[in-house]
Amino acid sequence: MKINVRTIIFGIIIIICIIAVGMAIYIPFTNNKPEPTNTVDNPSSITQENKILAQNFNKIFENKLDYQGYNVDTLGIVKNNRDKDIIYTVVETKRVVDNRYDIDLKIPIINISNNMSVERFNEKIQSLFVDKANDIMKNATQNTIYSIDYMAYVNTNILSLVIRSTLKEGNNPQRVIIQTYNYNLSTNEEITLEQILDIKGLNKQTVESTVATQVQLANEEAENLKRLGYNVYTRDLTSSIYKLENTDNYMLGADNKLYIIYPYGNANFTDEMDVIVF
């Protein structure tokens, strides 16, 4: 039995049409499928803006008090020095003695009188930063580089001061110490991290989880560098310092951003730190 050529051609055309219709139906569905990815969502919910702020933390130190446009009434605040602002640079000096030391100091003072919290803050600044500078100038026997700078912010009624010192003694690794001081101008007392979380409406468990995640990620990077032969600081992820009730260094920075800071140089010869911004 012979097959008519026209019949064969007609059959081929029908098959092609069926395939074309099938592809037209299938392609939209396949195009709507998500592309495979090797990334996962950031469990810490840290925004890109806050990541950048954390990375730029060491650039904020301008040795001044920034009111950020807040109309803060300081007339009711009793000052030790009535001609100065509530925070000002009380010591500013640069001294160099060849083969002994090179110091560059900009040391602030909180200019509020008759307040035990402020007195305690200023005593800590004296003992931690000023006494160290005096000790270097008197007793340095190896070339020592030491600097102090600071930054202060007012967010509505909360005054935050952060001081940084950088120390390089002889062949020792560079050490960076960070200390923060937070004061409620309305209640005239120190303000705690828990109180700041309440003011900002931040959940303690969420913040603590975010801190743990960010510190773990930083430690993984450090471990990778260590395997490559670099001398880096590695964190003790089991340490209780990451519990918020044990977190000593925090501040409200520009635009009311909360900075939680873990400066490992406070207890070790390192300039490593973790900064998490909310």
N, C-alpha and C positions, 0 to 999 in steps of 0.2 A: 504493500500500500504506500503510495507516494504521498509525501506531505507537501502541501502547497507552500511555496516560498513566502507568499503573503501571510499565510497563517503563522509561520515561524516568526516573521518580523513583528507581526501584531502581538504575538505572545511575549516577545522580548520587551516590547514597549510597555506592556502591562506590568511585567516584573519590575522594570525600572521605575515605573510610577509608584508601585507598592513600596519599593525600597525608599524612594524619595519622601513619601508620606510618613513612613516609619521614622526616618531620620528627623523630619520636621517636628514630630511629636517628642522624640527622645532627647534631642539637643537641649531644649529649654530646661528640662529637668536636670540634666547633668550639669548645665551651666550654673544652676542654683545651688549646687552642692558646694560646701566650703572647701577652699583649697587646703591641702595638708600643710601643717606648720610644725616647726620644731620648737616653738616658744610656748610658754604657758602664761596665764594671767598672773600678774604680780599679787601675791596673797596679802601684801602689806597695805595695798591701796594708797601707796605714796604717789602723789602726782608728779609729773615731770617737772613742774615748776619747783616743787619742794626738793626734788633731787638736785636740781641745779643750785638752789639756795644752800643746801648742805655742802655741795662741792665747793662753793665759793665762800664758805664760812671764814676762812683765813683772810679774806679781802675786806671784811667789815670794819677792821680796827682803824678808826680815824681819829681817835683821841678827842672825842667830843660827846656832848649830850644832844640827842636828836629828839625834839618834841613831836616831830612828824605832823605838825599842824594842829595838834591838840591844844585847845585853849585851857592850859592848866593854871589854876590860881595858886601861886606860891606865896601869896601875901600872908596867909595864915601859918606858914611854915617858919618856925624860928630857926635862923641860921647862925652858925658860929661866926661866919664872915658875911656880913650883910651886903657887901659889895660884890660877892661872887654868886654864881648859880648854885643849884642844889648838888651838882657834881661839877668839879673843875679839876684841872691839872695842878696838883700841889707841888710836884717835883718834876722839873724838866731839865735834864742835863745830859751831856755827852762827854765822856772822859776817856782818854786813851793813854795808857802807859805801855811803851814798847816792851814786848815779851812778858807782860803781866796781864793786862786786861784791856778790853774795849767794851765800854758799857754805853748804852743809849736808853735813857729812862724817861718815860712819860707816865707818871704815877698819879692816879686820881684819888680824890677824897670825897666822901659823901658829906655835904655841907648842911647837915641837919642836927640841931643840938637838942639836948635833954631827952634823948631817946635811947633806950638800952639796946635795941636791935641795931641801930646805926652805929652806936659805940662799939658793939661787938664786931660789926662788919669792918669798921676802920681799924680795929685792933688786929683783925686777921690780915688785912692788907699790909699793915705795918710789919707783922711778924713773918709773913710769907714772902713778901716782895722787897720791902725796904731793908729789912735786916739782912737779907741775902746780898743785896747790892753793897751794903756797908761791909759785910764779911769779905766779899770779893776785893773791895778796894783796900782793905787792911791786910788780908792774908793770902791773896792769890800768889802762888809760886809757879804756876804753869799758865800758859796763855789761855785766857778765858774770855769768851764773848758772851755778853749778857744784855738782853733787851727786854723792856716792858712797854706794852701799849694796852689800850683799852677802847671800849665803845659802850655807850649808854643810850637807852631808849626810854621814852615814856609812851605807854599805850593806855589811853584814857587816864586811869588813876594808878597805874602800875609802873613803877620805876625799876628797870633792869640794868644792871651793870655787869659787864664781862671783862675780865683782865687776863691778858696772855703774857707769859714770860717765856723767853727762848734762851736756853743755856747750852753753851758748848765749852766744856772744860778739857783742855789738852786733847788726848786721843779718845776720850769718852764719846759715845754716840750723842748726838744732839737731843736735848730734852725740852719738851714743851709742856708747860703747866697752864691749866685753865681753871679759873675760879669765877663763879657767878654769884651775884647778890641781888635779891629781889625784894622790893619794898612796896607796901600798899600806902600810897599817899593819903588815902581817905581815912584809913584806920590807924595809921602811924605804927605799923608793925610789919615784920617779915611776912611775906606771902609764900605759902608752900606750893609744891608742885600739884598736890591733890586739889588745892583751892583753884589753881589756874586751870586744871582740867575741868572742874565744875563750871568755871566762868566761860570757858570755850565750848562747853557741851561735849567734851571728849570722853568716851568710855574708857575706863582704866584698863579693863581686860584687852580691849582692842589695841590700845596704845602699847601695852606691854607685849602683846603678840607681835605687833609691828616692829618693836625694838628687837625682839628675839630674832625675827626673820632677817632684818637688816644686818644685825651683828653676825649672824651665821653666814650670810652671803659674803660679807667682808672677810670673814675668817677663811672661807673657802678660797677666796682670791689670794690671801696671804699664804695659805698652804700650798697653792699652786706655784707661787713664786719661790717658796722655800724649797720645793722639789727641784726647781731650776737652779738652785744654788745661791739664791739671794738670802741675805741676812735680814729677816723681817720679824716683826712682832706678831705672835699668834695669841689669840684670845682664849681664855678659859670659859667656854660656853656654859659650864655648870656653875659659874660664880654667881653669888647672890647680888652682886653690884647692879645687875640688870633688872632687879625688882624695883618698881617705881618708888617704894617706900625707902629704898636704899640709894636712890639716885640723887646726888648732891648738886649736879651742875645742869641747870636749865634756865631759860630766859625767854622773855617775849621780845622778839626783834622787830625789824621793820614790818609794817603792815600787820601787826598783831600775830605774827607767826611764832609758834612755839618751837624752840630749839631744845632738844634733849642731847646732852653732850657727855661722852665717855672719853675723857682725856687720859690715856694710859701713862703719859709722862708724869702725871701727878704722883705716881708711886714707882715708876721705872724710868730708866734712861732710854726714852724713845720719844719721838714726836708724833707717833701714831695716835689717832683718835677716831671715834665714830660719832658722827653728827646726824641726827634724825630730825627732820622738820615736819611739823604738822600745821 
